[in-house]
Amino acid sequence: MHIDKELDVRGVNCPLPILRTKQSLSEMISGQILRIIATDPGAVIDFQVFADQTGNELMMMSETTDEFIFLLKKK
């Protein structure tokens, strides 16, 4: 899968991962994919709600030992 942009928000907590994601998405065009790497456990719910509220598609969410990976497709 082609990733258009990557955002590393490891080590920052709510609301910064979502705010930085909003900023990154504003610089992208419709259909592009943003990969986000986070460490805040609250990000799991935050990104689900963010996608629902903004219309951006949460394409994938995965968890490793200490990181969460999200793929968002800009609407």
C-alpha positions in Angstrom: 0.0 0.0 0.0 1.3 3.5 -0.9 1.7 5.8 2.1 1.7 9.5 1.0 2.8 11.0 4.4 3.9 9.7 7.8 3.3 11.4 11.1 5.3 10.4 14.2 3.5 11.4 17.4 5.3 9.0 19.7 5.7 10.4 23.2 2.9 12.9 23.0 -0.5 12.6 24.6 -4.1 13.7 23.9 -5.0 16.1 22.3 -1.7 16.5 20.4 -1.8 13.4 18.2 -5.2 14.5 16.8 -4.2 18.1 16.5 -1.0 17.2 14.6 -3.0 14.7 12.4 -5.5 17.5 11.5 -2.6 19.7 10.5 -1.0 17.0 8.4 -4.3 16.2 6.7 -4.8 19.9 5.8 -1.7 19.7 3.8 -2.8 16.7 1.8 -5.2 16.2 -1.1 -8.3 13.9 -1.1 -7.5 10.2 -1.4 -4.0 10.5 0.1 -3.0 8.2 2.9 -1.5 9.3 6.2 0.3 6.8 8.4 0.4 7.8 12.1 2.6 6.2 14.7 1.5 6.9 18.3 2.2 5.7 21.8 -0.7 7.2 23.7 -3.2 4.4 24.5 -6.0 6.9 24.3 -5.2 7.3 20.6 -7.2 4.1 19.8 -10.5 5.7 20.7 -9.4 9.2 19.6 -8.7 8.2 16.1 -11.9 6.2 15.7 -13.9 9.2 16.9 -11.9 11.6 14.7 -12.5 9.5 11.6 -16.3 9.3 12.4 -16.5 13.1 13.0 -14.4 14.2 10.1 -15.4 11.7 7.4 -11.8 10.6 6.9 -11.5 6.9 6.5 -9.7 4.9 9.2 -8.3 2.2 6.9 -6.3 0.3 9.4 -5.3 0.3 13.1 -2.7 -2.0 14.6 -0.9 -2.4 17.9 2.6 -3.5 18.6 4.2 -3.9 22.1 4.3 -0.1 22.7 3.1 1.6 19.6 -0.2 2.1 17.7 -0.2 2.5 13.9 -3.1 4.1 12.1 -3.8 4.6 8.4 -6.1 7.5 7.6 -7.4 8.2 4.1 -8.2 11.8 3.5 -11.8 12.4 2.4 
